[in-house]
Amino acid sequence: MDPTTRGPQTDGDGLLEPVPYDPALDDLAGTPPEQVLEKKQSRAGRNLPAAIGVGVGLGVLIIATLLIRKESFVVLVALAVAVGIWELRAALRNAGVHAPLAPPVVGMVATLWAAYVHGPAGLVVAWVLTCLAVVVWRAAGHREGAGRDALGGVFISTYPPFLVGFAVLLLAPEDGLGRVFVFLITTVCSDVGGYAAGVLFGRHPMAPSISPKKSWEGFAGSVLLCVIGGSLTVHLLLDHSWVIGIALGVGVAIAATVGDLMESLIKRDLGIKDMSNVLPGHGGIMDRLDSLVVVAPVVWAVLTLLAAQPS
């Protein structure tokens, strides 16, 4: 069982430990919101060459697993989510939450398998059973902080495992490869469009207290590129109407932005800059999954409800 000692801790796992947030190192600390986006040198905020190299490498790995065998992509996703669970659990320790580890990881594997084999019903049932296992596991330990720890375990069993399950639902049908490529391409369009427009035109911060570098101009760029990418991919890869692609693009841009802000808010509340530093130029696995996990249910819903029949 997990120890019941309270207070900020790390798991002693090197690269998987959260990266602390130090306002003294943040050149935006104390800057009025209206001046935040005027600081040209701070807009990238990352080691851009390293970020691009890691991003390209991850993209090649993802595409390779999809083209070799669909099940290998599910394995890759499971490995990434397992690391994400580990990162979230370590980050929650900064708030004195000692979430169980074994039930969320085992339950995540069962949840992804159930989603791939049994569809939406399997995803929901496996997730519910995982949450019950978390509560029972923690209830068998000491009473101190049991409720808080159990809720933390339910959180890391839901975000990201349950949400990522929708990406597996996209993969399962006969046209699953096309659906997953639509999902990935439109999400990348959101990131690229938002970054480019934010750097070139960003003047009005969207949520300066949460993510100072995210601007309304960047969001507009995200919507524009998502609509273009969604229209093209939905029509060319799935043979559906471009109108559905427009709806998908708008939904992806909104969901990706919400996912980014959610992750930023969580990290701010926990007093960390990144979930870990396992990915040079990116931070942790969860720092890359933040928008993907929120976008996946949106893409699944649009393609399931609006694109039921080819146009």
N, C-alpha and C positions, 0 to 999 in steps of 0.2 A: 504494500500500500504506500501512498505518498506520505511524506513526513508532514507533520502539522505545525512545524516551526514557521512563524510568520515573518514577514518583512521582505524587502527586495532581495532577490537572490538570482544567481545564474546557475545553469546546469554544468558549467565548466566544460563546455563542448566547443570552445574555440570559435570557429567560423559561424556556428549556429547560435551564438549568444546575441541578444539584441545590441544594437549600436546606440549608446546613450546620446541623447540630444543635449547639446551644450549651447545655450543662447549666445555665449560669448564668442563662439566661432561662426555665428550666423550673421552675415553682413546685412541681413534684413531686420535683425532684432531692433525694436524701438523705432523703426521707420514708419512714418505715417502711411496709411493705406494708399493715398493718392500718389505717393512717390515710389511705392514698391516696384512697379513695373518700369520705372525709369532707370533702374540700375542695370545697364546693358550687360556687364560682365557676369552677373549672377544668374542670368536667365537659364542657362543650361543646367547649372546646379550639379553637374555630374562630370566624371571623366568621360568625355564624349567618345574618344577612340575606343576605350575599353567597353563602353556601353554598346557601341555599334558592333564590335567584334563578338561580344557575348550574345547580343541579340541575333546576329546572323547565324552563329553556331547553334543556338537554340532552335531557330527556324529550320535549319537543315536537319536537325535531329527529329523534330516534329514531323516534317514532311517525309523523311525516310521511314519512320515507323508507320505512318499512314499508308504509304505506297507498298511497303513490304507485306504487312498484314495488319488488319484492323485491330486485332487483339493486342498486338504489340504497342499500339497507341494507348490502349487502356492501361497496360502495365506501366508505361511511361507516366501517364497521368497519376496513377496510384502512387508511384515513387515520389513525384513532385508534391502531391498532397500530403504524403506522410511527412516530408520535410517541413511543409507549411504548418502542419499540426504541431510539430516539435517547436517551430519558431514561435507560434502563437502561445503555446504553453509556457515557454521561457519568458515571453514578453509579459504575460499575465502575472508572473511572479513579482514584477515591479509594483503591482497593486495588491500584493499579499494573497493572490489567488493561486492555489496549488491544485490545478485541475488534474484528474487522472489521465494517464497516457495510454495504457493498454486498451481499454474499451474503445476510445475514439479511433485508434489506428486499426484495430481488428474490425471494428464496425465500418470504417471507411472502405476497407477492402470488400466487405460483404455488401455494402451499399452500392458500390460501383459495379460489382458483379451482378447484383440483383437488377440494377437499372439496365444493364446490357442484355441480360437474358430475359427478364420478365417485364420490362417496360416501366411506365410511371408508377403502377401499383407496387411493383417490387422495390422501386426507389423509396417510396414513402414508408412501406412496411419495414424495410431494413433500417431506415433512419430512425423510426420510432423505437424499434428494438434496441438500437445503439444507445439512444438517449436513456432508455430504461436501464440498460446495462451500466451506464455511467453512474446513474443515481444509486443503484444497488451496490456497485463497487465502492463508491465513496461512503455510503451509509454503513458499510461494514468496518470502517476505520474509526478514528477518534471523532468525538462530537464537535470539537472546536473548529469552527469555520466550515462545517460539512456542507451547509446549504450554499455558501458562496463557492466552494470548490466544485460542487455538483453543477451549479449553473455555469461555471467556467468550462466544465467538461462538455455540457450540452452545447455551449457556444462554439467550441472548437470542433464539435461533431457536426455542426451545421454550416459553419463558415470556416473552411471552404467545402467539406466533403459533400454535403447535401446539394449545394448549388452546383458544384462540379459534376454531380450526377446528371444534370441536364445536358452537359456536353457529351456524356456517354449515350444519353437518349438520342442525341442528334446522330451519333455514329451508327446506331444499331440497324436502321432500315437499309434497304438495298441501295438507296442513293445516299447512304450515310457519309461517304467520303466527300461528296459534293456539299452536303450540309455543313460538315465540319470546316471545309475550306471557306465556305461563305462566312461562317462564324469567326474564323481566325482572320480572314482578310479584312472584314469590316471592322473588327476590333483594332487591328493594326492601323487601318485608315483613321480611326478615331484618335489614336495616339499621335500619328504623324501629322494629321491635319491640325490637331490642337496645339502641338508643339510648334509647328511652323508658323501658324497664324499668331500664336502667342508671342513668339520671338520677334516677328516682323511688325505686328500691329498692336500688340497688347498694351492697353492703357488703363483699362477699368477692371480692378480685381473682382473676382466673383465671390470669393469667401476669404478675405485677407487674414482673418483670425485662425483659419484652418489650413489653407494652402495659399500663401501669399503670391505664388507665381502663376496661379490659375486665373485666367482672365476671361471676360465675356467674349472678347475678340477670338481668343483661342477656342472657346466653345463653338463659336460660329464656324470657324475653320474645321472643327471636328465634325459638325453636322454636315457641312458641305461635302467633305471628302467621304464621309460615311454614306451619304445619299448616292454619290457617284459610284463608290465601290459596291454598295448594296444592290443598286440597279443592275450593274454589269454582271456581278457574280450570280445573282438570283436568276437572271435571264440566261446567261451563258452556261452556267453549271447545273442549274435545276430546271431550266425551261419554263420558268414562271414569269408572270407579267412584271415589267419594270416598275409598275405602280406598287407592287408588293415590296420590291427592292427599296423604294423610297420610304415606305412605312418602316421597313426593317432598319434602314440607315438612320432614321430619326430616333427610333427606339434604342439602337445600339449607342448612338452618341450620348443620349441622356443617361442610359444605364452605365456606360463606361465612366462618365463624369461623376455620377453618384458613387460608383465603386471607388474611384480615386479619392473622393472627399471622405468617404467612410474610413478608408485605410488611414488617411492623414489624420482624421479626428481620433481614431484609436491610438495612433502613435503619439499624438500630442498629449492625450490623456494619460498615457503610460510613461511619458517622458523619454521617448526613444526617437532616434532619427530614422533608423532602418530596422527591420525585423531581424536581420543578420547581415553579414558581409560575405556570404557564400558566392554571390555573383558580382564580380568586379564591375563597377559602373552602374549597377542596378540595386544593390542591397541584398535582400533576402528573396527567397522564392515567393513569399507572400507579397513582396513589393512588386512582383511581376504578375501575380495572379489576381491582384485586387480588382482590376476592371473586368478580367475574363470571367471570374466567378459570378459577377452580377449580370454580365451580358448574356451568358449561356441560357438562363431561363427565358430571357426576352426573345432570343433568336429561336429557341425551341417553340415558344408560344406562337410567334408570328408564322413560322413555317408549318406548324401543325394546324393552326386555326384559319389562317388566311390563304395558305398555299396547299390546301388539301388536294386539289386537282391541278394538273398541269394546264397552263393556258394554251 
